[in-house]
Amino acid sequence: MAETTVAKERTSRVPIWRSIRAKYALTYLLVVAAIIIIMNTYPLFMVEDMVFSSKATALRRQALVIGSALSVSETLTQESAGQTMALLEDVQATRVLVTDGEGRILYDNSTLDDRTGDFALMGEVVAALDGRDVWRLEYRDGAFRGRAAAPVVYRGEVLGCVYLYEYDSEQADILLSIQNNLRNISIIICVVAAVLALLFSEALTRSAGRLLAAIRRLQGGEYQHRAVIRGGDEMAQLAGEFNQMAERLQTTEEARRRFVSDASHELKTPLASIRLLTDSILQNDSVDMDTVREFVSDIGDEADRLTRISERLLTLTRLDAGAEREREPVELGAVTARVADMLLPLAEANDITLERKLEPACALLANEDDLYQVAFNLIENAIKYNVPGGRVEVSVFRQEDKTVLAVADTGVGIPPEDMPRIFDRFYRVDKARSRERGGTGLGLSIARDTARLHNGDITAEPNPAGRGTVFYAEFPALTAEGGGPE
């Protein structure tokens, strides 16, 4: 059996890639990865766009300023270009070229590759000589490279152009530094996220695993087992609901086993008596007819007892099924009066005085046959388990929003230690006396279950008048209009 259980647990294990732990960790890591990708791209794009925008604006502004400074005379010569550029000391471009209208270089500030006198064969220069302002920026080989050109115009005539080139590796280094820092931060975040994902998923699946193990043990019949999950999250609440369900199942299973055991015991006793009596008749050839008649009468009594037990077991089964009853307004006093009339001969035969105090207007919404059975069981018990010369007082009255049936007897009473169990099935306070009077130990249980089926209940307490017990059957009363419970 143990090997089968272990094999079952092994075969029911979920593969790691399909487990909640893997799904939770993967989801967590995917979210972190998406955040890291955005963090490593969007800021860099934003910084790059800002640098591009600022550099383009600066280059174009400088080209226009130099072009405006060079357009003060009708001609543009190498001498005038050099003098003008000497006055402009705040030019930030790496290289500045000034050309005439044919594209010949009049000024070049490069100290390594001075191309003064050569033609500037560049697209930006051609566009500027055509009267257009042009600029172009790019990030390549770890540096920002910018180009801008503007025409030098005098009274509507293009005299030449200004060409600016900028090579900026410092801001590129700053951008690379930001990128490296973001990458390092991302690596740290990834490591921390992976550790946290493992820890969180382990904590989550540990709770789920404990709950799953508890479910399997409950499924295997260990109704006393409880899931232990601390905390206030949903898993802890789920474990609490599971424990309540397990407790109810344990109570139900214990009641079922006790009921089966008690029912088997109760049925076994009359069956054993019948078998003993029949064997006595069959095995004794010399038995006289009077003895046979006596034995057959005893067999009939035991058969009647079996019939009563069977009928009451069927009644309990129907009550446990909770079948819906047809309900209608019923006067509890009228039903109780019928029951008292029916049981009056039994009371007189046992020298019991049966008294009634039935108030009018004590209606409730119920099934009349069910109310009859409740009243019959309570009054019959009060008569059977009374003492000769005793008294049974039956009362029906309204108490606030309830209709109450009270049955008080002057019998031997119920010991305090037995009072909590008198409604248990097959439980009898005095077993010998109960068997002698034909009791099955099911009457009070049937009465209480029937009352609860109609939203009522039955309680018991010692008779305040002295010896005996008082049983109270309470039901929701009808409104004055009879439209439903108050």
Steps between C-alpha positions, in 0.01 A plus 500: 500500500782738591683415178184570300458837670863595434470389137183704462668810644796456266285458191288801597796733528480791255800543264712799597432683172125472559503583870367818657852573623642502146210706363524753780880534469482524119228765515696700756819478293318597181361810666844591633655434157246727333575775753875460445465512122298820526747643751796425270342638183258780568734723710781455248274590211378803690855617581612439143208697362570785739868508399408489133248778541735727697792443265291557189368824643850616600659412165227668297511808719880527466481449121240775469699736727821448299310533171342823619840635609654419159221667301595859581671572167432441132794260464625206704876457492754296686618808686154616602402149605812468717444837663136423574577159648772653716237718660275202574671335796202306643465252216467156654527293183795266451556622146378807310517548124407811302464475124433742218211470259678232297576280802867587531620502860588849620545414869579174682582498873645147494866490612553145371337508159469857378324486164488872421478548124348156433143438400267378776341198336232433766129469466431750776712765321318441171164535675608818679627657174156425364358724772391238758587446864593136561613294798566136578583320827599141578639290780775271375813333639444635852462867400240751389571636151314809378508694174324826411525746210341842434527734198669843520249732337544865411192679362350177376817374336684192632865602550609168653421272794607406853557132583533378859611157619491388862651187653392453863625198690448646850122489492526162330710381793234634736235307308715187509553550872123526552454188290762308700349613830154393387640166390673446834184600685300266277733210579461565873122527462491175302696316769285642780181431301605141434570442870174664605308304236641175635428599860146624431413206278640261761291666770190490283541141389592390852157614618332346197697178552395478863138555405523240222657249740223569752235443230659168404513387863137599544415311182678198647270504803710700751215730598683618811784654297513880474697730267739732688562817294579819689438852379206705385514453124261310275686172549459528877130576457468204262669279760255626762205412277654159436543436873137591564391265222723224641352554845147469362598188306658353813186570701282354226718192466504441875122538511463264205720235658323535833164485326594186305638338815195590707257396226678167457488444874131592524405275208717216625322473836146419373643281225695301757188464712297380200772249409520373858124458525469324164790267585331418831183400317673305223747312720252396770258237370313473827410867537130549576269730304471758779878543501503519119232770511701690760816476290315602184351798687850602608620462142213728390603758761861495377378528138290802597809649663700441180222668303506805728877530474489465120224757465684749717825441313317573175357815658849615600626426148230718351579777747872480421418529129340837577211454256292813463170487689170650395428771757177671592369695799433251781355559847741330738235484773258305280768248398609458863138443610466217248822339626383531864169334413687218328735441796243545777428123522875433538519757780201348681647151464820622669311694771629834360299822510514682167435875529468751215553877479453584133481870415325607178663684207825300514545442130817427306597418145575125494396153387215377721615136500847605613360705788283204597807276516694752713214536749434124502864410580533757777169418672541122458848514661364710786233235566719191455786619720289638779413344835159360604282780626710754311390793288573623147424865423477597132504874417483697178561878512653798321827642627602817312555388138487126576232236535593258780390147590604412857469145640575468873499171691548399863709193426840397629668776299823496302841513671699815411782294346253338257315818405739601211457160331129428527446605136774269369374210294457172694600669826291399803543619855362182658565228242330217692183700561498631144516147354227391738270773366588435134717807454743525209702805604395679180186691600663816635749506213218478245303770682793743510601440136139551392477825697824628348365418155237766569751757636421401856682314778439289810672551833467333840554607861411374847142566607507817716195368687700211644564153357496430130598675180356770273542486122451816293430483126532853359400611148489837320148640539286642220428870466158632583408487131630143469746597234811337642728484803544815699 
